[in-house]
């Protein structure tokens, strides 16, 4: 049989061992929390950089879109004026074309320039929608990605 003093020493050793394990577990949890916080901060910085770059792209694209829209408006207005000038020019033309053919050629040119400028304006306006930021926000669950093709790994967002 053991003496009463020995039983308490072994009980203290057994009680001390789980306490050390719990302290080690708390230390590991604390280290994991610090690592998780550092990772979250790094992700937040990367997302901030993405948003800043996406906004810069959108601002640039908006400027180009406005410029091409202005060109489209100018060519559309000038097209009407040129159609009237073509009527006068058709009277003294060197090509001896009929009036309707002269008007048709000038009008078609102006309409083609207007269509091209409008198409380019719409293409640049597409960059203002911040696709990359929306995809990243959708990945972390902060928004909806309404374009399922944009989330595919084959599509890097470039058009």
C-alpha positions as CSV (number, residue, x, y, z in Angstrom):
1,X,0.0,0.0,0.0
2,X,1.1,3.5,-0.7
3,X,1.7,6.2,1.8
4,X,-0.6,9.2,1.8
5,X,2.2,11.5,0.7
6,X,3.0,9.5,-2.4
7,X,-0.6,9.4,-3.6
8,X,-0.8,13.2,-3.6
9,X,2.5,13.6,-5.5
10,X,1.4,11.3,-8.3
11,X,-2.0,12.9,-8.4
12,X,-0.3,16.3,-8.6
13,X,1.9,15.1,-11.5
14,X,-1.1,13.7,-13.3
15,X,-3.1,16.9,-12.8
16,X,-0.1,19.1,-13.9
17,X,0.3,17.1,-17.1
18,X,-3.1,17.9,-18.6
19,X,-2.7,21.6,-17.5
20,X,0.5,21.8,-19.5
21,X,-1.3,20.2,-22.5
22,X,-4.1,22.8,-22.2
23,X,-1.6,25.6,-22.0
24,X,0.1,24.2,-25.1
25,X,-3.2,24.0,-26.9
26,X,-4.0,27.6,-26.0
27,X,-0.6,28.7,-27.2
28,X,-1.2,26.8,-30.5
29,X,-4.7,28.3,-30.9
30,X,-3.2,31.8,-30.3
31,X,-0.5,31.2,-32.9
32,X,-3.1,30.0,-35.3
33,X,-5.3,33.0,-34.6
34,X,-2.3,35.3,-35.3
35,X,-1.6,33.5,-38.5
36,X,-5.2,33.7,-39.5
37,X,-5.4,37.4,-38.7
38,X,-2.2,38.0,-40.8
39,X,-3.7,36.1,-43.7
40,X,-6.9,38.1,-43.4
41,X,-5.0,41.4,-43.4
42,X,-3.0,40.3,-46.5
43,X,-6.2,39.3,-48.3
44,X,-7.8,42.6,-47.4
45,X,-4.8,44.5,-48.7
46,X,-4.9,42.4,-51.9
47,X,-8.6,43.1,-52.3
48,X,-8.0,46.8,-51.7
49,X,-5.3,46.9,-54.4
50,X,-7.7,45.1,-56.8
51,X,-10.5,47.6,-56.1
52,X,-8.1,50.5,-56.6
53,X,-6.8,49.1,-59.9
54,X,-10.3,48.3,-61.0
55,X,-11.5,51.8,-60.2
56,X,-8.6,53.3,-62.1
57,X,-9.4,51.1,-65.1
58,X,-13.1,52.1,-64.9
59,X,-12.2,55.8,-64.7
60,X,-9.9,55.5,-67.7
61,X,-12.5,53.5,-69.6
62,X,-15.2,56.0,-68.7
63,X,-13.1,58.9,-70.2
64,X,-12.6,56.9,-73.4
65,X,-16.2,56.0,-73.6
66,X,-17.2,59.7,-73.3
67,X,-14.7,60.6,-76.0
68,X,-16.0,58.0,-78.4
69,X,-19.6,59.0,-77.6
70,X,-18.7,62.6,-78.4
71,X,-17.2,61.4,-81.7
72,X,-20.4,59.4,-82.5
73,X,-22.6,62.5,-81.7
74,X,-20.4,64.8,-83.8
75,X,-20.4,62.4,-86.8
76,X,-24.1,61.9,-86.5
77,X,-24.7,65.6,-86.5
78,X,-22.2,66.2,-89.3
79,X,-23.8,63.4,-91.2
80,X,-27.0,65.3,-91.5
81,X,-25.2,68.5,-92.5
82,X,-23.1,66.7,-95.0
83,X,-26.2,65.2,-96.6
84,X,-27.4,68.7,-97.2
85,X,-24.0,69.8,-98.5
86,X,-24.0,66.8,-100.8
87,X,-27.1,68.0,-102.4
88,X,-25.4,71.3,-103.3
89,X,-22.2,69.4,-104.3
90,X,-24.1,67.0,-106.5
91,X,-25.1,69.9,-108.7
92,X,-21.5,70.7,-109.5
93,X,-19.9,67.3,-109.1
94,X,-17.0,66.3,-111.3
95,X,-18.1,62.7,-111.3
96,X,-21.4,63.4,-113.0
97,X,-23.1,61.1,-110.5
98,X,-26.8,61.4,-109.9
99,X,-28.0,63.3,-107.0
100,X,-29.4,60.4,-105.1
101,X,-26.1,58.4,-105.5
102,X,-24.0,61.3,-104.2
103,X,-26.3,61.7,-101.2
104,X,-26.3,58.0,-100.5
105,X,-22.5,57.7,-100.5
106,X,-21.9,60.6,-98.1
107,X,-24.7,59.4,-95.9
108,X,-23.4,55.8,-95.8
109,X,-19.9,57.1,-94.8
110,X,-21.3,59.2,-91.9
111,X,-23.5,56.3,-90.7
112,X,-20.5,53.9,-90.8
113,X,-18.4,56.4,-88.8
114,X,-21.2,56.8,-86.3
115,X,-21.7,53.1,-85.9
116,X,-18.0,52.5,-85.4
117,X,-17.7,55.2,-82.7
118,X,-20.8,53.9,-80.9
119,X,-19.4,50.4,-81.0
120,X,-16.1,51.5,-79.5
121,X,-17.9,53.6,-76.9
122,X,-19.9,50.5,-75.8
123,X,-16.7,48.4,-75.7
124,X,-14.9,50.9,-73.4
125,X,-18.0,51.3,-71.3
126,X,-17.9,47.6,-70.6
127,X,-14.7,48.2,-68.5
128,X,-16.5,50.4,-66.1
129,X,-18.4,47.4,-64.6
130,X,-15.5,46.2,-62.4
131,X,-15.7,42.5,-63.4
132,X,-12.5,41.4,-61.5
133,X,-13.7,43.0,-58.2
134,X,-17.1,41.5,-58.6
135,X,-15.6,38.0,-59.1
136,X,-13.4,38.3,-56.1
137,X,-16.2,39.6,-53.9
138,X,-18.4,36.7,-55.1
139,X,-15.7,34.2,-54.2
140,X,-15.7,35.4,-50.6
141,X,-19.5,35.6,-50.5
142,X,-20.0,39.4,-50.4
143,X,-21.8,39.7,-53.7
144,X,-23.5,37.8,-56.5
145,X,-21.7,36.9,-59.6
146,X,-24.5,37.0,-62.2
147,X,-22.2,35.9,-65.0
148,X,-21.3,32.2,-64.4
149,X,-18.8,32.3,-67.3
150,X,-16.8,35.0,-65.5
151,X,-16.1,32.6,-62.6
152,X,-14.5,29.9,-64.8
153,X,-10.7,29.6,-64.6
154,X,-10.5,29.8,-68.4
155,X,-11.8,33.3,-68.4
156,X,-9.3,35.8,-66.8
157,X,-11.6,38.8,-67.3
158,X,-9.9,40.1,-70.5
159,X,-12.1,40.6,-73.4
